[in-house]
Amino acid sequence: MRKLGGESYRKHDAVEHEFQRKNAPRQVENDPIPLAPIRISWQPAVVLKLSLFLERGLPLLILLVAAIGAPAMMLSPDGLPRLRALKAEMAQVEAENDELTENIRQLRLDVEELKQNPKAVEAIARDELGLVRNTEVVFQFPAQP
């Protein structure tokens, strides 16, 4: 028994002695190698400091890392500036998509008109392909210099 601190050390020694008695290795019958008792000494001051750090210091450390890391990540080139650039690009792509959707709608209307109206087909054949009917006579004039 220790003589330094009074009652708290006596309680500690009693608890340590009981712990060692309960957790001592037991000898198995016919075991060729006898087990030596293992002395486990835990130091209450170290355990107390570690538990205080885990209870108080670790959450504060995590909070500190988050408070420094979050703004640093947001203000980095891959943070808010990239987000703004991606939003602008998204708006541009959506506008282009709307234009193309309108163009597709107009082309579908043109296709329906060509299916329904033979005069529209004739107009396109005359204007874009330069075709004429068999009964028509074409006059070509030389280009004036």
Backbone as a printed PyTorch tensor [residue, N CA C, xyz], in Angstrom:
tensor([[[   0.8330,   -1.1680,    0.0000],
         [   0.0000,    0.0000,    0.0000],
         [   0.8870,    1.2420,    0.0000]],

        [[   0.4000,    2.2670,   -0.7020],
         [   1.1720,    3.4990,   -0.7890],
         [   0.8960,    4.3740,    0.4200]],

        [[   1.8670,    5.1540,    0.8060],
         [   1.7530,    5.9740,    2.0060],
         [   1.5680,    7.4470,    1.6790]],

        [[   1.4800,    7.8090,    0.3750],
         [   1.5580,    9.2190,    0.0260],
         [   0.2490,    9.9760,    0.1870]],

        [[  -0.8590,    9.4040,   -0.2000],
         [  -2.0150,   10.2580,   -0.3210],
         [  -3.2020,    9.9360,    0.5290]],

        [[  -3.1640,    9.0240,    1.3710],
         [  -4.2990,    8.7840,    2.2370],
         [  -5.3010,    7.8210,    1.6440]],

        [[  -6.5700,    8.1290,    1.8420],
         [  -7.6700,    7.2180,    1.5370],
         [  -7.7990,    6.9330,    0.0440]],

        [[  -7.5910,    7.9270,   -0.8200],
         [  -7.7980,    7.6960,   -2.2520],
         [  -6.8050,    6.6770,   -2.7940]],

        [[  -5.5700,    6.6840,   -2.2970],
         [  -4.5960,    5.7040,   -2.7580],
         [  -4.9480,    4.3150,   -2.2430]],

        [[  -5.4880,    4.2190,   -1.0310],
         [  -5.8840,    2.9110,   -0.5030],
         [  -7.0050,    2.3180,   -1.3510]],

        [[  -7.9720,    3.1500,   -1.7390],
         [  -9.0610,    2.6690,   -2.5830],
         [  -8.5230,    2.2390,   -3.9420]],

        [[  -7.6080,    3.0320,   -4.4610],
         [  -7.0220,    2.7100,   -5.7580],
         [  -6.2740,    1.3800,   -5.6940]],

        [[  -5.4870,    1.1820,   -4.6570],
         [  -4.7450,   -0.0720,   -4.5220],
         [  -5.6840,   -1.2560,   -4.3650]],

        [[  -6.7740,   -1.0690,   -3.6500],
         [  -7.7190,   -2.1630,   -3.4690],
         [  -8.3880,   -2.5110,   -4.8040]],

        [[  -8.7560,   -1.4970,   -5.5620],
         [  -9.3820,   -1.7320,   -6.8670],
         [  -8.4000,   -2.3990,   -7.8060]],

        [[  -7.1580,   -1.9460,   -7.7930],
         [  -6.1410,   -2.5260,   -8.6750],
         [  -5.8770,   -3.9900,   -8.2880]],

        [[  -5.8160,   -4.2650,   -7.0010],
         [  -5.5770,   -5.6290,   -6.5500],
         [  -6.7370,   -6.5460,   -6.9750]],

        [[  -7.9700,   -6.0840,   -6.8260],
         [  -9.1390,   -6.8790,   -7.2190],
         [  -9.1430,   -7.1120,   -8.7230]],

        [[  -8.7960,   -6.0840,   -9.4960],
         [  -8.7310,   -6.2050,  -10.9600],
         [  -7.7000,   -7.2510,  -11.3700]],

        [[  -6.5320,   -7.2070,  -10.7450],
         [  -5.4810,   -8.1710,  -11.0930],
         [  -5.8850,   -9.5920,  -10.6930]],

        [[  -6.5690,   -9.7350,   -9.5560],
         [  -6.9860,  -11.0520,   -9.1120],
         [  -8.0130,  -11.6520,  -10.0750]],

        [[  -8.9590,  -10.8300,  -10.5540],
         [  -9.9940,  -11.3230,  -11.4500],
         [  -9.4350,  -11.6110,  -12.8470]],

        [[  -8.4860,  -10.8260,  -13.2820],
         [  -7.9900,  -10.9390,  -14.6510],
         [  -6.6680,  -11.6840,  -14.7630]],

        [[  -6.2480,  -12.3370,  -13.7000],
         [  -4.9890,  -13.0830,  -13.7490],
         [  -5.1780,  -14.2950,  -14.6440]],

        [[  -4.1710,  -14.6410,  -15.4420],
         [  -4.2960,  -15.8170,  -16.3170],
         [  -4.4020,  -17.0840,  -15.4790]],

        [[  -5.2430,  -17.9810,  -15.9180],
         [  -5.4510,  -19.2330,  -15.1970],
         [  -4.6420,  -20.3380,  -15.8550]],

        [[  -4.1290,  -21.1960,  -15.0460],
         [  -3.3270,  -22.3170,  -15.5340],
         [  -4.2730,  -23.4110,  -16.0180]],

        [[  -4.0580,  -23.8690,  -17.2400],
         [  -4.8460,  -24.9620,  -17.7980],
         [  -4.1450,  -26.2590,  -17.4500]],

        [[  -4.9270,  -27.2860,  -17.1600],
         [  -4.3200,  -28.5740,  -16.8110],
         [  -3.5250,  -29.1030,  -17.9940]],

        [[  -2.4010,  -29.7270,  -17.6880],
         [  -1.5010,  -30.3200,  -18.6810],
         [  -0.9520,  -29.2870,  -19.6670]],

        [[  -0.8870,  -28.0470,  -19.2540],
         [  -0.3040,  -27.0080,  -20.1070],
         [   1.2110,  -27.0720,  -19.9640]],

        [[   1.9520,  -27.2790,  -21.0650],
         [   3.3980,  -27.4220,  -20.9460],
         [   4.1040,  -26.1360,  -20.5360]],

        [[   3.5070,  -24.9860,  -20.8740],
         [   4.1550,  -23.7130,  -20.5340],
         [   3.2910,  -23.0030,  -19.5130]],

        [[   3.7810,  -22.8490,  -18.3060],
         [   2.9740,  -22.1460,  -17.3040],
         [   2.9100,  -20.6470,  -17.6410]],

        [[   1.7730,  -20.0480,  -17.3780],
         [   1.5900,  -18.6300,  -17.6650],
         [   2.0710,  -17.7970,  -16.4890]],

        [[   2.7920,  -16.7740,  -16.8130],
         [   3.2470,  -15.8600,  -15.7770],
         [   2.1720,  -14.8080,  -15.5560]],

        [[   1.9740,  -14.3820,  -14.3390],
         [   0.9600,  -13.3480,  -14.0990],
         [   1.3760,  -12.0310,  -14.7620]],

        [[   0.3930,  -11.3600,  -15.3350],
         [   0.6460,  -10.0790,  -16.0020],
         [   0.1960,   -8.9740,  -15.0650]],

        [[   1.0830,   -8.0650,  -14.8240],
         [   0.7490,   -6.9330,  -13.9530],
         [   0.3220,   -5.7640,  -14.8350]],

        [[  -0.9230,   -5.3690,  -14.6510],
         [  -1.4620,   -4.2310,  -15.3930],
         [  -1.5400,   -3.0600,  -14.4370]],

        [[  -0.8200,   -2.0410,  -14.7550],
         [  -0.9040,   -0.8480,  -13.9070],
         [  -1.4440,    0.2870,  -14.7490]],

        [[  -2.5560,    0.7880,  -14.3710],
         [  -3.0820,    1.9380,  -15.0810],
         [  -2.8470,    3.1500,  -14.2280]],

        [[  -2.4810,    4.1540,  -14.9040],
         [  -2.1600,    5.3880,  -14.2020],
         [  -3.3620,    6.3120,  -14.3000]],

        [[  -3.9920,    6.5930,  -13.1960],
         [  -5.2330,    7.3670,  -13.2370],
         [  -5.0400,    8.7780,  -13.8020]],

        [[  -3.8920,    9.3540,  -13.6190],
         [  -3.6890,   10.7150,  -14.1250],
         [  -3.6980,   10.7190,  -15.6530]],

        [[  -3.0550,    9.7340,  -16.2680],
         [  -3.0080,    9.6620,  -17.7290],
         [  -4.3970,    9.3730,  -18.2860]],

        [[  -5.1070,    8.4580,  -17.6530],
         [  -6.4490,    8.1080,  -18.1000],
         [  -7.3720,    9.3140,  -17.9490]],

        [[  -7.2450,   10.0400,  -16.8480],
         [  -8.0700,   11.2240,  -16.6290],
         [  -7.7780,   12.2940,  -17.6640]],

        [[  -6.4990,   12.5250,  -17.9540],
         [  -6.1380,   13.5280,  -18.9610],
         [  -6.6590,   13.1270,  -20.3430]],

        [[  -6.5390,   11.8660,  -20.6720],
         [  -7.0150,   11.3950,  -21.9670],
         [  -8.5270,   11.5270,  -22.0700]],

        [[  -9.2370,   11.1580,  -21.0080],
         [ -10.6940,   11.2650,  -21.0560],
         [ -11.1320,   12.7270,  -21.1140]],

        [[ -10.4410,   13.6230,  -20.4180],
         [ -10.7620,   15.0500,  -20.5020],
         [ -10.5100,   15.5810,  -21.9070]],

        [[  -9.4120,   15.1550,  -22.5220],
         [  -9.1320,   15.5860,  -23.8920],
         [ -10.2260,   15.0890,  -24.8400]],

        [[ -10.6300,   13.8280,  -24.6900],
         [ -11.6540,   13.2870,  -25.5790],
         [ -13.0030,   13.9570,  -25.3620]],

        [[ -13.3080,   14.3390,  -24.1190],
         [ -14.5900,   14.9640,  -23.8290],
         [ -14.6250,   16.4380,  -24.2150]],

        [[ -13.5490,   17.1520,  -23.9610],
         [ -13.5510,   18.6070,  -24.1540],
         [ -12.7040,   19.0500,  -25.3420]],

        [[ -11.5200,   18.5330,  -25.4450],
         [ -10.5830,   19.0220,  -26.4550],
         [ -10.8930,   18.5540,  -27.8560]],

        [[ -11.2990,   17.3080,  -28.0150],
         [ -11.5620,   16.7650,  -29.3470],
         [ -12.7090,   17.4960,  -30.0460]],

        [[ -13.8500,   17.7320,  -29.3940],
         [ -14.9030,   18.5040,  -30.0740],
         [ -14.4420,   19.9100,  -30.4490]],

        [[ -13.6760,   20.5450,  -29.5660],
         [ -13.1680,   21.8790,  -29.8930],
         [ -12.1930,   21.8290,  -31.0640]],

        [[ -11.3780,   20.8090,  -31.1110],
         [ -10.4360,   20.6470,  -32.2180],
         [ -11.1770,   20.4370,  -33.5320]],

        [[ -12.2100,   19.6210,  -33.5110],
         [ -13.0130,   19.3900,  -34.7220],
         [ -13.7020,   20.6820,  -35.1550]],

        [[ -14.2370,   21.4250,  -34.1960],
         [ -14.8790,   22.7000,  -34.5070],
         [ -13.8820,   23.6910,  -35.0930]],

        [[ -12.6820,   23.7280,  -34.5520],
         [ -11.6520,   24.6250,  -35.0660],
         [ -11.2700,   24.2630,  -36.4960]],

        [[ -11.0940,   22.9850,  -36.7570],
         [ -10.7520,   22.5490,  -38.1170],
         [ -11.8790,   22.9090,  -39.0850]],

        [[ -13.1350,   22.7190,  -38.6580],
         [ -14.2710,   23.0510,  -39.5190],
         [ -14.3600,   24.5590,  -39.7410]],

        [[ -14.1120,   25.3520,  -38.6900],
         [ -14.2000,   26.8070,  -38.8230],
         [ -13.1140,   27.3590,  -39.7380]],

        [[ -11.9760,   26.7290,  -39.7710],
         [ -10.8990,   27.1850,  -40.6560],
         [ -11.0400,   26.5470,  -42.0360]],

        [[ -11.3980,   25.2820,  -42.0770],
         [ -11.4320,   24.5500,  -43.3440],
         [ -12.5820,   24.9310,  -44.2480]],

        [[ -13.7600,   25.1730,  -43.6920],
         [ -14.9300,   25.4790,  -44.5220],
         [ -14.7400,   26.7650,  -45.3290]],

        [[ -14.3600,   27.9000,  -44.7100],
         [ -14.1390,   29.0990,  -45.5170],
         [ -12.9770,   28.9320,  -46.5070]],

        [[ -11.9530,   28.2220,  -46.0890],
         [ -10.8240,   28.0130,  -46.9990],
         [ -11.2630,   27.2210,  -48.2270]],

        [[ -12.1090,   26.2330,  -48.0290],
         [ -12.5870,   25.4460,  -49.1660],
         [ -13.5550,   26.2410,  -50.0330]],

        [[ -14.3720,   27.0850,  -49.4110],
         [ -15.3270,   27.8770,  -50.1940],
         [ -14.6270,   28.9400,  -51.0270]],

        [[ -13.5750,   29.5350,  -50.4890],
         [ -12.9020,   30.6180,  -51.1940],
         [ -11.7920,   30.1340,  -52.1210]],

        [[ -11.5230,   28.8560,  -52.1210],
         [ -10.5090,   28.3220,  -53.0200],
         [ -11.0410,   28.3630,  -54.4570]],

        [[ -10.1730,   28.2120,  -55.4470],
         [ -10.6380,   28.2500,  -56.8450],
         [ -11.6820,   27.1780,  -57.1640]],

        [[ -11.7090,   26.0980,  -56.4190],
         [ -12.7080,   25.0620,  -56.6490],
         [ -13.9580,   25.2730,  -55.8060]],

        [[ -14.0480,   26.3800,  -55.1070],
         [ -15.1830,   26.6320,  -54.2250],
         [ -16.2390,   27.5060,  -54.8720]],

        [[ -16.5220,   28.6560,  -54.2400],
         [ -17.5780,   29.5490,  -54.7190],
         [ -17.3230,   30.1050,  -56.1220]],

        [[ -16.0960,   30.4900,  -56.4820],
         [ -15.9020,   30.9770,  -57.8620],
         [ -16.2750,   29.9300,  -58.9080]],

        [[ -15.9380,   28.6950,  -58.6550],
         [ -16.3010,   27.6380,  -59.6100],
         [ -17.8100,   27.4380,  -59.6310]],

        [[ -18.4610,   27.5470,  -58.4730],
         [ -19.9120,   27.4150,  -58.4150],
         [ -20.5820,   28.4990,  -59.2510]],

        [[ -20.1050,   29.7450,  -59.1270],
         [ -20.6690,   30.8420,  -59.9150],
         [ -20.4550,   30.6180,  -61.4080]],

        [[ -19.2660,   30.1620,  -61.7820],
         [ -18.9840,   29.8970,  -63.1960],
         [ -19.8780,   28.7800,  -63.7210]],

        [[ -20.0910,   27.7470,  -62.9240],
         [ -20.9490,   26.6430,  -63.3530],
         [ -22.4040,   27.0840,  -63.4790]],

        [[ -22.8550,   27.9700,  -62.6020],
         [ -24.2240,   28.4890,  -62.7090],
         [ -24.3930,   29.3150,  -63.9770]],

        [[ -23.3890,   30.1380,  -64.3030],
         [ -23.4530,   30.9300,  -65.5320],
         [ -23.4550,   30.0180,  -66.7530]],

        [[ -22.6160,   29.0010,  -66.7420],
         [ -22.5740,   28.0480,  -67.8500],
         [ -23.9040,   27.3020,  -67.9650]],

        [[ -24.5030,   26.9590,  -66.8390],
         [ -25.7920,   26.2710,  -66.8410],
         [ -26.8720,   27.1530,  -67.4670]],

        [[ -26.8800,   28.4340,  -67.1320],
         [ -27.8630,   29.3530,  -67.7120],
         [ -27.6650,   29.4560,  -69.2260]],

        [[ -26.4230,   29.5130,  -69.6770],
         [ -26.1290,   29.5910,  -71.1090],
         [ -26.5890,   28.3150,  -71.8160]],

        [[ -26.3240,   27.1720,  -71.2360],
         [ -26.7270,   25.8960,  -71.8470],
         [ -28.2450,   25.7830,  -71.8770]],

        [[ -28.9300,   26.2500,  -70.8410],
         [ -30.3910,   26.2020,  -70.8400],
         [ -30.9730,   27.1150,  -71.9130]],

        [[ -30.3700,   28.2960,  -72.1100],
         [ -30.8390,   29.2030,  -73.1670],
         [ -30.6350,   28.5670,  -74.5410]],

        [[ -29.4880,   27.9520,  -74.7610],
         [ -29.2210,   27.2740,  -76.0230],
         [ -30.1930,   26.1090,  -76.2260]],

        [[ -30.4820,   25.3950,  -75.1540],
         [ -31.4330,   24.2890,  -75.2200],
         [ -32.8240,   24.7880,  -75.6090]],

        [[ -33.2360,   25.9330,  -75.0580],
         [ -34.5400,   26.5110,  -75.4070],
         [ -34.5850,   26.8900,  -76.8820]],

        [[ -33.4920,   27.4780,  -77.3910],
         [ -33.4310,   27.8350,  -78.8170],
         [ -33.5560,   26.5910,  -79.6890]],

        [[ -32.8310,   25.5400,  -79.3360],
         [ -32.8680,   24.3170,  -80.1300],
         [ -34.2450,   23.6490,  -80.0500]],

        [[ -34.8820,   23.7170,  -78.9040],
         [ -36.2250,   23.1570,  -78.7660],
         [ -37.2100,   23.8990,  -79.6670]],

        [[ -37.0850,   25.2120,  -79.7010],
         [ -37.9470,   26.0180,  -80.5860],
         [ -37.6630,   25.7030,  -82.0540]],

        [[ -36.4040,   25.5270,  -82.3970],
         [ -36.0260,   25.1800,  -83.7690],
         [ -36.6130,   23.8280,  -84.1600]],

        [[ -36.5540,   22.8660,  -83.2790],
         [ -37.1200,   21.5340,  -83.5330],
         [ -38.6380,   21.6370,  -83.7230]],

        [[ -39.2790,   22.4310,  -82.9010],
         [ -40.7250,   22.6120,  -83.0280],
         [ -41.0830,   23.1990,  -84.3840]],

        [[ -40.3170,   24.1980,  -84.8150],
         [ -40.5720,   24.8230,  -86.1170],
         [ -40.3370,   23.8310,  -87.2680]],

        [[ -39.2840,   23.0350,  -87.1640],
         [ -39.0140,   22.0360,  -88.2030],
         [ -40.1180,   20.9790,  -88.2620]],

        [[ -40.6580,   20.5940,  -87.1480],
         [ -41.7640,   19.6300,  -87.1390],
         [ -43.0090,   20.2170,  -87.8040]],

        [[ -43.2450,   21.5030,  -87.5510],
         [ -44.3690,   22.1640,  -88.2250],
         [ -44.1550,   22.1800,  -89.7340]],

        [[ -42.9140,   22.4500,  -90.1640],
         [ -42.5990,   22.4590,  -91.5930],
         [ -42.8190,   21.0760,  -92.2050]],

        [[ -42.4130,   20.0290,  -91.5080],
         [ -42.5930,   18.6650,  -92.0070],
         [ -44.0820,   18.3520,  -92.1420]],

        [[ -44.8800,   18.7370,  -91.1430],
         [ -46.3190,   18.5040,  -91.2210],
         [ -46.9380,   19.2570,  -92.3910]],

        [[ -46.4880,   20.4740,  -92.6030],
         [ -47.0080,   21.2610,  -93.7340],
         [ -46.6450,   20.6040,  -95.0600]],

        [[ -45.4200,   20.0970,  -95.1760],
         [ -45.0190,   19.4310,  -96.4160],
         [ -45.8170,   18.1470,  -96.6410]],

        [[ -46.1720,   17.4500,  -95.5870],
         [ -46.9670,   16.2370,  -95.7220],
         [ -48.3980,   16.5640,  -96.1560]],

        [[ -48.9340,   17.6800,  -95.6960],
         [ -50.3250,   18.0410,  -95.9470],
         [ -50.5190,   18.8380,  -97.2430]],

        [[ -49.5440,   19.6670,  -97.6150],
         [ -49.7370,   20.6300,  -98.7010],
         [ -48.7870,   20.3380,  -99.8610]],

        [[ -49.2770,   19.8410, -101.0060],
         [ -48.3920,   19.5710, -102.1380],
         [ -47.8340,   20.8480, -102.7730]],

        [[ -48.5420,   21.9690, -102.6350],
         [ -48.0280,   23.2180, -103.1940],
         [ -46.7740,   23.6740, -102.4510]],

        [[ -46.6620,   23.3540, -101.1490],
         [ -45.4620,   23.6980, -100.3830],
         [ -44.2770,   22.8950, -100.8930]],

        [[ -44.5030,   21.6230, -101.2560],
         [ -43.4330,   20.7860, -101.8070],
         [ -42.9880,   21.3630, -103.1400]],

        [[ -43.9430,   21.7630, -103.9620],
         [ -43.6060,   22.3460, -105.2730],
         [ -42.8100,   23.6320, -105.1070]],

        [[ -43.1990,   24.4670, -104.1620],
         [ -42.4880,   25.7290, -103.9420],
         [ -41.0400,   25.4760, -103.5340]],

        [[ -40.8130,   24.4940, -102.6890],
         [ -39.4440,   24.1730, -102.2680],
         [ -38.6590,   23.6060, -103.4400]],

        [[ -39.2860,   22.7540, -104.2420],
         [ -38.6020,   22.1790, -105.4070],
         [ -38.2170,   23.2650, -106.3970]],

        [[ -39.0800,   24.2280, -106.6240],
         [ -38.7630,   25.3150, -107.5590],
         [ -37.6770,   26.2470, -106.9920]],

        [[ -37.8420,   26.6680, -105.7180],
         [ -36.9480,   27.6890, -105.1560],
         [ -35.5690,   27.1290, -104.8120]],

        [[ -35.5330,   25.9980, -104.1660],
         [ -34.2520,   25.5110, -103.6560],
         [ -33.5420,   24.5870, -104.6350]],

        [[ -34.3080,   23.8060, -105.4200],
         [ -33.6800,   22.8450, -106.3240],
         [ -33.6780,   23.3110, -107.7750]],

        [[ -34.4360,   24.3530, -108.0920],
         [ -34.4680,   24.8710, -109.4670],
         [ -35.1910,   23.9600, -110.4350]],

        [[ -36.1420,   23.1740, -109.9930],
         [ -36.8780,   22.2610, -110.8580],
         [ -38.0460,   22.9870, -111.5250]],

        [[ -38.4410,   22.4830, -112.7090],
         [ -39.5910,   23.0180, -113.4390],
         [ -40.4380,   21.8540, -113.9200]],

        [[ -41.6810,   22.1530, -114.3180],
         [ -42.5610,   21.1220, -114.8490],
         [ -42.1840,   20.8110, -116.3020]],

        [[ -42.6430,   19.6810, -116.7910],
         [ -42.3640,   19.2950, -118.1790],
         [ -43.0250,   20.2360, -119.1700]],

        [[ -44.1040,   20.8250, -118.8310],
         [ -44.8420,   21.6920, -119.7540],
         [ -44.3360,   23.1200, -119.7410]],

        [[ -43.4360,   23.4580, -118.8500],
         [ -42.9350,   24.8300, -118.7430],
         [ -41.6910,   25.0010, -119.6080]],

        [[ -41.5010,   26.2290, -120.0950],
         [ -40.3300,   26.5830, -120.8880],
         [ -39.4800,   27.5060, -120.0370]],

        [[ -38.1740,   27.2060, -119.9830],
         [ -37.2550,   27.9890, -119.1650],
         [ -36.4370,   28.8830, -120.0900]],

        [[ -36.4030,   30.1500, -119.7850],
         [ -35.5640,   31.0960, -120.5200],
         [ -34.3980,   31.4650, -119.6160]],

        [[ -33.1910,   31.3000, -120.1180],
         [ -32.0110,   31.6910, -119.3530],
         [ -31.3420,   32.8580, -120.0400]],

        [[ -31.0600,   33.8730, -119.3230],
         [ -30.4250,   35.0600, -119.8580],
         [ -29.0070,   35.1340, -119.3000]],

        [[ -28.0650,   35.5760, -120.1270],
         [ -26.6880,   35.6960, -119.6220],
         [ -26.6180,   36.8250, -118.5730]],

        [[ -25.7320,   36.6240, -117.6850],
         [ -25.5400,   37.6210, -116.6320],
         [ -24.9400,   38.8710, -117.2580]],

        [[ -25.4160,   40.0260, -116.8860],
         [ -24.9250,   41.2760, -117.4550],
         [ -23.6300,   41.6740, -116.7500]],

        [[ -22.6270,   42.0760, -117.5820],
         [ -21.3520,   42.4640, -117.0000],
         [ -21.3750,   43.8080, -116.3220]]])
